[in-house]
């Protein structure tokens, strides 16, 4: 046990635990307040758990709680996370999954509305915010997040787009088993959830930065002090108006790192010209933090 806790500092442990609690509450609200009353099937393993719970009632007449099914389905996927993503990431994801199952069990189902479109939109937004928040905090909601992260590391695709692709299978299964109108409503929820995940999880969004400065050494020092990013230097650039010599610096950062870049530029050269292009694609090496 001592070796286990040496994987992370205690302050970090407490912070990540609080993130797990926040996700567990959001996921439980999304499922118990919107998905279940509106007969909407969630994305990922949660949607699979909902389908299996519904089938258990119809086929064998025994109600297996979504919380229990969710926990059981996640167990084999922990192996993928342990070997392909990271030990600490998998440990905290396990904590998140257990808390989510617990909150889903103890939080009562509350029918705010039975309108399936409202349930799909609000449930998807809440679930997407929860998933994006956990990923942004270096955690995961478990399930297909393990698979999505592993694929993102190989292909560079966004978590949301990968998740939408996987969840088409869940939508089709819901349509075949329970009716296509539920598949269409679930598709709305899955789409909203994926887009909100991408909006919240900004570490995956890459931005190209062009800096024109008279103080390149100071700018480079400040950026690399705050960010782990490579910088390309173009010397002897010339301004068209005054024909003065300046230096052009090229780098790529994530949207999550943008406030740190602004802070570095403000202290290094507040008069530098900085151009930022959003959502660029990268071919080649680009450092990303391990989970």
N, C-alpha and C positions, 0 to 999 in steps of 0.2 A: 504493500500500500504506500509506503514511503517513496518508493521509486516512481509510483504513479503520480503523486502530487509534485514531484520534482520536475515534471513535464511543463508546469506553468507556475508563475508566482501567485501568491494568495490573493493579491489585489486584483489581478487579472481574472482569477477564478470567480471572485465575487461579482465582478462586472459582467462577465459572460453569463453567469447564472441569472442575473437580473434580465439580460436580454432573452434568455430562454423562457423566463416567466412571462415577459411581454408577448412573445410569440404565442405561447400556450394560451394566453387569454384571448388574443386576436383570432387565432384559429378556432377556438371553442365558440366564440361569438359568431364567426362566419358560418360554421357548421350548424350550431344549435339554434341560431336566431334566423338564418336565411336559407341555407341549403336544405336542411331537413324539412322545414315547413313548406318550402316551395318545390320540393322534390327535384332539387338541382344536385347534380353530381359534380363533385369538386375535381380539381386537377390532381395529378400525381397519385401517390399511394392512398391518400385520403379518399379519393373518388373510387378506387378499387375496393377499399374497405366498406364504403357505402353500398356498392353494388353487391358485395358478398353478404352484407348484413340483410339487405332486401331479399336476396335469394334464399338465405337461411330461413327467413320467415315464411316464404312462399313454398319452399320445397320440403322442409323438415318440420315446420311449425315451431321452431325454437328461435327466440330472439337473441342473436349474438351481438352485443353492443359494438358500435363502430369503434369505440376506444380500444377494446380488446383486439379486434381484427387489425386495427392500425398498428398496434404494438407488435403483433405476431408477424405481419408482413414486412416490417422493417428489420427484423432480426437478421435475415440472410444478407441484406444490403449493407449492414454494418461491416461485413467482411470486405466488400468492395472499397468502402471508405477507409478501412484500416490499412489496406495494402496499396491503394492507388492514390489516396489524397493526403492523409496524415493522421497520426495517432490522436493528437490533442483535439483536432477537428472532429474525429469520430466519437471521442469520449463525450464532448460537449453536445454533439448532435444526439447521442443516446440520452443524455439528460433532458434535452429539449423534447424528444419523442415521448419519454416517460411522463414528463410534466403535461404535455399536450393530451395524452391519453387520460391522465388523471383529471384534468380540467374538463375535458369533454364528458367524462363520466359524472362528475359532481355538479356541473353547471346544468341547470334545467333547460329543456327546450322551450323557447318562448316564441310564440307566433305573433310577430309584429305585423306581418302581412302574408297573404298566400298568393299574391300576384307574382308569377314566376319570373317576369322580366325584372321587377324591382329586386326580387331575391337574388337573381343572377348578377345584376350590376353591383349591388351593394355587397353581396357575399364575395364576389370576385375581387372587388376593390380591397376589402378587408383582408382577404387571404393573400392577395398579391403584395399588399403593404407589409404583412407579417413575414412573408418569404423574403422580400427584398431587404427588410430590416435585419433579419437574421444573417443573411449572406453578407450584408454590409458590415456587420459586427464580427465577421469571421466565423459564423456558425452556419447551421443548416437546419431545415425542418425535417430532414431525413428523406427516406423514400427515393423518388426519382431525382432529387437534388444531387445525390451521389453520382448517378449516371450522367446528369446534365453537366456537372462540374468536370467530370472526367473527360467528356466529349469537348467541352469548351477549351480545356487545356490542349487538346489535340488539334482542334479546328479553328479556334478563335471566335466561334459564333456566340451570340449573346445567350445568357441563361433563359431569358424569356422566349426567344424564338425556338430554342431546343425543347423547352417545356411544352410549347404549343404543339410541336410536331408529335411528341410522345402522347400528348393527351388527346389527339384525334382518335386514337384507339379506344380510349375511355368513352369518348362521345359516341363512337360507333357501337360499342358494347351496350351502352345505355339505351340507344335507339333500338337495337335488335331485341333487347330483353324487355324493355318497359314502354316502348313507344317512341316514335321519332320526334314528337314535340318535346319530350324531355331531353333528347339529344341536342336539339336546337337551342333550348334554353341553357343547357349545360355548356354548349359551345360559346354562348355569350359570356358566361361566367369564366370559362377558361381563357378566352381572349382578353377580357378585362384584367384578369389576374396576371397574365403574362405581361401585358403592357405596364401595369402598375409596378410589377417586379422590376422591369427594366428602368422605370422612372426613379425608383428608390435605390436600386443597386447600381450606383454610379461608378464603382471601381472598374467595371468592364467597358466603359465608354472612353474611347481614346480620342485625344485632341492634339492636333499638330500645332506647334508654337513656333513662330518666327519672331526673333528679337533683333532689332537694329539698335546698337548701343555704341557709345564712345568709351565705355568702361567694361570691356568683355571679361577681363580676369576677375573683377569683383562680382559680376553677374554670375559667372560660372561657379565661383566659390560658394555664393549664397544658395544657388539652386541645388548644387550637389550636396550641400550641407543639410538641406531640408528634404531633398528628394533623391531617390536612387535612380537617376536617369542619365543616359548618355547624351552628349551634346556635340553636334557637328559645327565646326568653326569655318566661316567663309571670310577671309581677310580681304582688305583693300576694296570693300564695297564703296561706291561713290554716290553721293546724293545728287540728284539732277538739278536742284535749285542752286545750292551753294558750292557744289562740287567738293564737299568736304569728305574726308575719308572716315568710314565707320566700319564696324564689324557686324556681320550677320551670324546669328546663332540659331541653329535648328534643333528642336527636340520634340518629343512626344510624351504627353502626360495623360493621366486619366482625369475624368471630370471630378472625381473625388479629391484629386491632388491640386485642383485649380486654386482653392484659397491659399494653399501653401506656396504656390508659384507666385500669386499676387503679392503675398507678404515678402517673399524673397526679392522680387523686382522692386518693391517699394523701398526697401532698405538699401539695395545695391545701386539702382539707377532709376529714379522716379521719372526721369525725362525720356527714357528709352521708348522706342516705338515697338509695340507688341501686337502681333496679329495671331489670332487663334481660330483654327478651322475645326469645326465640330464633327464627331463621328467619322473619323478617318479609319481606313483599313490598313493593317500592317502585314507585310510579308517579311519574315525573318525574325530575329530574336527581339523579344520585348519582355523585360523583367516584370513578373507578377508575383505578389506575395504568396507564399505557401499558406494553406489553411491550417 
